[in-house]
Amino acid sequence: MDKKVVFSGVQPSGLLTVGNYIGAIRNFHTLQEEYDCYYCVVDMHAITVTQVPKDLREKTFQVLSLYLASGLDPEKATVFIQSHVPAHAELNWVLNCFTYMGQLNRMTQYKDKAVKHQDNLNAGLFTYPVLMASDILLYQTSYVPVGEDQRQHLELTRDIAQRFNARYSPTFEVPEGLIAKEMGKIMSLKDPESKMSKSDPDENASIFVLDDEDTIVRKIRRSVTDSEANFCYRDEQPGLKNLIHIYQAFSDESVENIVKHYEGSSYNQFKEDLAQLIYQKLSPVQERYKELMGDKKHLEEIYRIGSEKASYQANKTLRKVYKKVGFLPR
């Protein structure tokens, strides 16, 4: 029996944080055992904000390497670069014609990015959720791993698929969210009211997957907690709560066990242990990443094969779409 399809993508727009790693990348390799997985480096999405071309190329290699270093097996999953499969851009135009302006105006991430990038408020920034829908729908995706910040985009994808299916005939699988086990959101180390972000101008606000041991220790030591001496997990102590979430993610322990273990301990001891835990879990990924980045020819072969596999499936879907909207066959 055919496996259900999972699709996910990561932008090569900056160094990946432990939030990106915990929320997405580290879970990819477990999904490849159960599903037919398509994992994409979404470089086309990245250019909605200004990029330095040579840096974008290097960051694309970096994300690809982190995929593989985190356990992705290109024999089990299709790993590819978005811009290498033209069907993404082609389907994007068709789906733009099935997406309402009012829907795009309501996209929360567009509103946030519009504030941050007022000097480059381009049409791509406005319509990129439609490209995201194209990414997903091309592969007849059943499940999309999503966090809370992506639910709105997934709902738009479902709306577009249902609208197209209703106007013509069933063409697209209507995807559902694949929710990981309950895990607290990873917030900024400096402002625990804001999500940890790879675009944060304060480098001490985020721990990056490639940070060395000294850097991780320094950032955790300087992270915001509070003036209370009570080691508790509660909303009134958001800084400590955030650090507990990070500890929980890397240790797989329950919040209750973590709080019980450190009850009566100083914040300093907890921070020292947390920094060592993070480095211990990330160091094997970093070592494998360095090996992969040292062999670009190998990476090129992986993404070439992946793009061929992705193109085969994507073009099957695109041909159906083109026929249904009335385009002549090529």
JOGIWO-V702343 format. One record per pair of residues at least 4 apart in sequence whose C-alpha atoms are under 6 Angstrom apart, sorted by sequence separation. I is the first residue (numbers start at 1). J is the second residue. If there is no record, write none. Layout:
BEGIN
i=(I	I)
j=(J	J)
END
This chain:
BEGIN
i=(16	18	19	20	21	22	31	65	66	68	74	87	110	113	114	124	134	137	146	162	165	188	211	244	247	248	257	259	276	279	285	300	303	307	311	315	323	21	32	67	136	165	187	248	322	165	188	187	188	187	188	233	187	186	196	161	225	190	204	224	225	158	189	188	133	5	7	9	11	4	5	6	7	8	9	10	11	146	3	4	5	7	9	10	11	140	143	145	231	3	9	13	140	142	143	144	145	190	141	143	144	189	190	11	143	189	40	44	92	37	38	39	40	41	42	40	41	29	40	92	29	91	26	32	88	192	12	88	192	12	217	216	184	213	48	48	6	5	5	6	7	4	6	19	139	138	138	17	16	15	14	18	17	18	17	18	16	17	16	70	69	69	69	66	80	65	80	85	65	79	80	78)
j=(20	22	23	24	25	26	35	69	70	72	78	91	114	117	118	128	138	141	150	166	169	192	215	248	251	252	261	263	280	283	289	304	307	311	315	319	327	26	37	72	141	170	192	253	327	171	194	194	195	195	196	241	196	196	206	172	239	205	219	239	240	174	205	205	157	35	37	39	41	35	36	37	38	39	40	41	42	177	35	36	37	39	41	42	43	172	175	177	263	36	42	46	173	175	176	177	178	223	175	177	178	223	224	46	178	224	79	83	131	77	78	79	80	81	82	81	82	71	82	134	72	134	70	77	134	238	59	135	239	60	275	275	245	279	124	125	141	141	142	143	144	142	144	186	314	314	317	198	198	198	198	207	207	208	208	209	208	209	209	285	285	288	289	289	303	289	306	311	292	306	307	306)
END
